[in-house]
Amino acid sequence: MNEITIVLAASGALLLGAMSPGPSFVLVAQTSLGASRREGVATAVGVGAGGLAFAVLALCGLIATLMAVEPLFVAAKILGAAYLLWTAVKIWRGARIPLPQVPAGTRRQVGGHRLHRAFLRGFAVQLSNPKTAIVYASVFASLLPAEPTLGLAVALICGVLVVETGWYSAVAAGLSIAVFRRVYERTKAGVDRAAAVLLGALGVKLLLSAWERPA
């Protein structure tokens, strides 16, 4: 299998994984609906940066090392579950807070600190899910040669960034259009609570799986 085929196959597999709804999808969707398109895209870029970190760790063999040391792997799952549960509680508590009203014909200004915070939330939620790390390690282990070239490693890292950031940015852009935002304004409490419950359920599932060994 030549290097171009490897990059395309790995990117395709990771795209399918990204399209499967999980914590990152829920967070990007909730941010895009409840905050703004720019914050949703900033969250998506944070998710992409988290995927980039997983890719580098997988290429360096550090994820496989982590999985081989059971106490570290368990600790990573527990910390990830705790972060997802904390995020779920924050979203639930803010469910009743109304959206800020913006006069017709004006654009809501989003400060740099809000974009920075959105980026960090996306990055943290992506890193909070060890299952994503396992997917990266599995895809790379099944497709990469024993000693990948520097060019192949760089191409894979770029592919990961494009796939993760591109997909979640598309989600952010799609859900932040006016019609979806109007529906969200009328149903904010229910949508936010549903997002919180889903994130909480994913956190609990991750916590319960902390002592399971990957196949």
C-alpha positions as a printed Julia matrix, in Angstrom:
215×3 Matrix{Float64}:
   0.0    0.0    0.0
   1.58   3.29  -1.08
   1.67   6.36   1.15
  -1.13   8.24  -0.63
  -3.44   5.25  -0.24
  -2.53   4.97   3.44
  -3.33   8.65   4.09
  -6.65   8.43   2.23
  -7.66   5.21   3.97
  -6.74   6.55   7.42
  -8.5    9.87   6.79
 -11.63   8.07   5.58
 -11.72   5.82   8.62
 -11.23   8.76  10.98
 -13.92  10.77   9.17
 -16.42   7.96   9.74
 -15.43   7.96  13.4
 -15.85  11.74  13.64
 -19.3   11.55  12.03
 -20.46   9.11  14.7
 -22.2   11.25  17.36
 -20.2   11.54  20.56
 -19.19  14.13  23.17
 -17.42  16.38  20.66
 -20.45  16.44  18.35
 -22.8   17.27  21.22
 -20.58  20.12  22.42
 -20.09  21.65  18.97
 -23.83  21.44  18.26
 -24.83  22.96  21.62
 -22.27  25.77  21.28
 -23.32  26.59  17.72
 -26.98  26.73  18.65
 -26.64  28.44  22.01
 -23.73  30.81  21.44
 -22.68  31.76  17.91
 -21.25  30.38  14.7
 -17.8   31.75  15.52
 -17.79  30.07  18.91
 -19.03  26.85  17.33
 -16.2   26.95  14.79
 -13.71  27.78  17.56
 -14.96  24.7   19.41
 -14.54  22.67  16.21
 -10.95  23.9   15.85
 -10.35  22.86  19.46
 -11.69  19.39  18.66
  -9.38  19.27  15.65
  -6.43  20.23  17.84
  -7.35  17.43  20.23
  -7.42  15.0   17.31
  -4.04  16.31  16.24
  -2.66  15.62  19.72
  -4.02  12.05  19.61
  -2.47  11.55  16.16
   0.96  12.64  17.36
   0.7   10.45  20.46
  -0.39   7.47  18.37
   2.46   7.96  15.89
   4.92   8.14  18.78
   3.54   4.93  20.28
   2.54   6.69  23.51
  -1.12   5.67  23.31
  -0.14   2.0   23.05
   2.11   2.49  26.08
  -0.72   4.12  28.03
  -3.08   1.25  27.16
  -0.47  -1.26  28.31
  -0.19   0.33  31.77
  -3.57  -0.42  33.3
  -3.52   2.11  36.2
  -2.72   4.95  33.8
  -5.4    3.84  31.36
  -7.99   3.62  34.15
  -6.98   7.05  35.44
  -7.32   8.56  31.96
 -10.86   7.19  31.65
 -11.87   8.41  35.1
 -10.53  11.91  34.44
 -12.24  11.99  31.06
 -15.54  10.88  32.56
 -15.26  13.51  35.29
 -14.76  16.26  32.72
 -17.75  15.13  30.63
 -19.95  15.03  33.73
 -18.78  18.48  34.83
 -19.53  19.88  31.36
 -22.97  18.25  31.43
 -23.76  19.89  34.79
 -22.72  23.3   33.46
 -24.94  22.96  30.39
 -27.88  21.76  32.52
 -27.52  24.68  34.94
 -27.49  27.15  32.04
 -30.52  25.66  30.31
 -32.92  28.29  31.7
 -30.67  31.26  30.88
 -32.18  33.01  27.82
 -30.12  33.81  24.77
 -28.86  37.4   24.55
 -31.1   39.5   22.35
 -29.43  41.11  19.34
 -31.25  43.95  17.55
 -32.36  43.13  14.03
 -29.8   44.0   11.38
 -26.83  43.87  13.75
 -24.23  41.19  14.31
 -23.43  39.92  17.75
 -19.86  40.72  18.73
 -17.87  37.82  20.11
 -14.8   38.69  22.17
 -11.52  36.89  21.79
 -11.78  35.47  25.29
 -15.03  33.72  24.37
 -13.44  32.19  21.28
 -10.44  31.12  23.32
 -12.7   29.51  25.92
 -14.71  27.75  23.19
 -11.48  26.43  21.66
 -10.29  25.09  25.03
 -13.63  23.39  25.69
 -13.47  21.6   22.34
  -9.87  20.6   22.95
 -10.61  19.32  26.46
 -13.72  17.35  25.45
 -11.83  15.66  22.62
  -9.01  14.71  24.96
 -11.46  13.55  27.63
 -12.5   10.56  25.52
  -9.87   7.78  25.6
 -11.95   5.81  23.1
 -10.94   8.36  20.47
  -7.31   7.64  21.31
  -7.95   3.92  20.87
  -9.5    4.56  17.44
  -6.43   6.52  16.34
  -4.07   3.88  17.64
  -6.06   1.09  15.96
  -6.32   2.83  12.58
  -2.63   3.71  12.51
  -1.55   0.25  13.7
  -3.58  -1.45  10.98
  -2.49   0.79   8.1
   0.99   2.13   8.82
   4.25   0.31   8.03
   6.52  -0.59  10.93
   8.68   2.47  10.29
   6.64   5.23   8.61
   8.59   7.95   6.8
   8.56  11.53   8.05
   6.58  12.55   4.98
   3.88   9.97   5.73
   3.69  11.04   9.37
   3.3   14.71   8.41
   0.66  13.86   5.79
  -1.32  11.83   8.33
  -1.18  14.64  10.88
  -2.41  17.13   8.26
  -5.15  14.73   7.22
  -6.31  14.36  10.82
  -6.47  18.13  11.27
  -8.45  18.59   8.05
 -10.89  15.76   8.82
 -11.6   16.66  12.43
 -11.71  20.43  12.03
 -13.5   20.29   8.68
 -16.29  17.99   9.82
 -17.03  19.78  13.08
 -16.77  23.22  11.42
 -19.39  22.05   8.92
 -21.61  20.98  11.83
 -21.09  24.37  13.49
 -21.89  26.29  10.31
 -24.96  24.2    9.55
 -26.52  24.42  12.99
 -25.88  28.14  13.45
 -28.02  29.27  10.53
 -31.01  31.44  11.34
 -33.77  28.82  11.07
 -32.1   26.46  13.53
 -31.33  29.29  15.93
 -34.98  30.43  15.92
 -36.13  26.91  16.74
 -33.49  26.69  19.44
 -34.59  29.99  20.99
 -38.07  28.52  21.49
 -36.84  25.2   22.86
 -33.57  26.15  24.56
 -34.28  24.63  27.97
 -35.26  21.26  26.52
 -32.43  21.13  23.97
 -29.79  22.11  26.53
 -31.04  19.58  29.02
 -31.12  16.87  26.37
 -27.51  17.74  25.47
 -26.56  17.67  29.16
 -28.21  14.28  29.66
 -26.45  12.87  26.59
 -23.05  14.17  27.69
 -23.7   12.9   31.22
 -24.68   9.48  29.89
 -21.5    9.32  27.82
 -19.52  10.29  30.91
 -21.17   7.6   33.02
 -20.6    5.03  30.27
 -16.93   5.98  30.12
 -16.66   5.76  33.91
 -18.26   2.31  34.0
 -15.89   1.11  31.28
 -12.81   2.34  33.16
 -11.76  -1.15  34.15
 -12.57  -2.8   30.83
  -9.58  -3.69  28.71
  -9.76  -2.87  24.99
 -10.06  -5.84  22.68
